[in-house]
Amino acid sequence: MSTLALAARDSSTMIRRQLKRLIRYPSMTIQLIITPVVLLLLFVYVLGGTLGAGIGGGRDAYVDYVLPGILLMAAATAATGTAVMVATDMTEGIIARFRTMRISRASVLTGHVVGSVVQQLLGMAVLIGIAFAIGFRPNATAVEWLATVGLLTLFVLAITWLSVALGLKSSTPEAASNAPMPLVLLPFLGSGFVPTDDMPTVLRWFADYQPFTPIMETIRGLTLGTEIGNSAAIATAWCAGIALLSYLWAKRTFNNS
């Protein structure tokens, strides 16, 4: 069997390990699904009337506006769980055990990444389904939906590799649980919940140029037909850059640990 085939076989085994872990310990998955759903319902039914009027619509218009921000917040929240699982593996000795076995070293991290991506995409599917039930009415074509799913998958992949790197660098699972927390705030400090036009100058500059804003604007443009401009290219560049740099950081940290 070739080296590539062995790596693929070992990666498949590690992916099954992660998926079985998600099934055997469903509390974190349920929490990662329920929390964004609660936030969506809170923003729509408690704040949606006022915030929707601010964007020239009502509660129904605000469902369409806020969904991209909630989707990215859900992914950022899930990154915390991934970082904790990686840090737990590193501190409980299972990684040391794997290193004594004749398996591909890359397969250990691949299992974490694929398992987390599957978990996050399932959570996003549930969130979009709930949004449809409470009034989300996109006008996207099939091609635009495929582009939306592709961009969300690329974003989830990027933020997952970043969370894996943060988990590897953390000395304890408790430290890993705090490391990705700033990511959860980025949808608030962007166009996730309100337009950036009325923000103070310095905050507006940060909100317009931080990585989450072009991703949210691209998702709105694809699903609702609003103007995208150059947001799609910027969003793709941010996701690809974060994924590549985080992968290299995680690989180097894992090999040196």
Secondary structure by P-SEA (a helix, b strand, c coil): ccaaaaaaaaaaaaaaaaaaaaaacaaaaaaaaaaaaaaaaaaacccaaaaaaaacccaaaaaaaaaaaaaaaaaaaaaaaaaaaaaaaaaaaaaaaaaacccccaaaaaaaaaaaaaaaaaaaaaaaaaaaaacccccccaaaaaaaaaaaaaaaaaaaaaaaaaaaacccaaaaaaccccccccccccccccccccccaaaaaaaaccaaaaaaaaaaaaaccccccaaaaaaaaaaaaaaaaaaaaaaaaaaac
